[in-house]
Amino acid sequence: MKNRVTAALLSLCIVLALSAVMPDQAYAAEEQRVLCRTLVDTITGTCVCTLSDETGLSRGEAVSALVRLFGLERAEAQGGQYSDVKEDSPYYKAVNLALVYDWIAPGELFEPERNITEDELIKIMVSALGYDYAAGYMGGFPSGYRTVARRLGLYT
């Protein structure tokens, strides 16, 4: 799992570097789906990537990467919903943006340093792509989100 997560981080670094070169251009929906698919492939082991075992993808890092992927890093984030994501946290803005856009659910704790699970990552990506309603209709978390992700080609 850690090899896959490290490969996912590397994939995201490449994507984020490209977005820094073209900061004013938003990604098209299809490009977002392809990039999300790459991330899921890497996490689930269907990507043939092997790297170091030393790193995992935290919940904070995943949300931050998806905020950048969707070109929202310049958007304004308000509030401090989670008691464990303080204003001085590197994830503060991304977590609050994800909350504003309904990618994540409100609660007391977000646990930004905990490694993200496959189901959590799929849920956030499906939500970010705007398919929450469909996922809810198909059974909610986690099965409905996995079903929608499969139909979108994000997950096999």
Rosetta blueprint (number, residue, H / E / L):
1 M L
2 K H
3 N H
4 R H
5 V H
6 T H
7 A H
8 A H
9 L H
10 L H
11 S H
12 L H
13 C H
14 I H
15 V H
16 L H
17 A H
18 L H
19 S H
20 A H
21 V H
22 M L
23 P L
24 D L
25 Q L
26 A L
27 Y L
28 A L
29 A H
30 E H
31 E H
32 Q H
33 R H
34 V H
35 L H
36 C H
37 R H
38 T H
39 L H
40 V H
41 D H
42 T H
43 I H
44 T H
45 G L
46 T L
47 C L
48 V L
49 C L
50 T L
51 L L
52 S L
53 D L
54 E L
55 T L
56 G L
57 L L
58 S E
59 R H
60 G H
61 E H
62 A H
63 V H
64 S H
65 A H
66 L H
67 V H
68 R H
69 L H
70 F L
71 G L
72 L L
73 E L
74 R L
75 A L
76 E L
77 A L
78 Q L
79 G L
80 G L
81 Q L
82 Y L
83 S L
84 D L
85 V L
86 K L
87 E L
88 D L
89 S L
90 P L
91 Y L
92 Y H
93 K H
94 A H
95 V H
96 N H
97 L H
98 A H
99 L H
100 V H
101 Y L
102 D L
103 W L
104 I L
105 A L
106 P L
107 G L
108 E L
109 L L
110 F L
111 E L
112 P L
113 E L
114 R L
115 N E
116 I L
117 T L
118 E H
119 D H
120 E H
121 L H
122 I H
123 K H
124 I H
125 M H
126 V H
127 S H
128 A H
129 L L
130 G L
131 Y L
132 D H
133 Y H
134 A H
135 A H
136 G H
137 Y H
138 M L
139 G L
140 G L
141 F L
142 P L
143 S H
144 G H
145 Y H
146 R H
147 T H
148 V H
149 A H
150 R H
151 R H
152 L H
153 G L
154 L L
155 Y L
156 T L
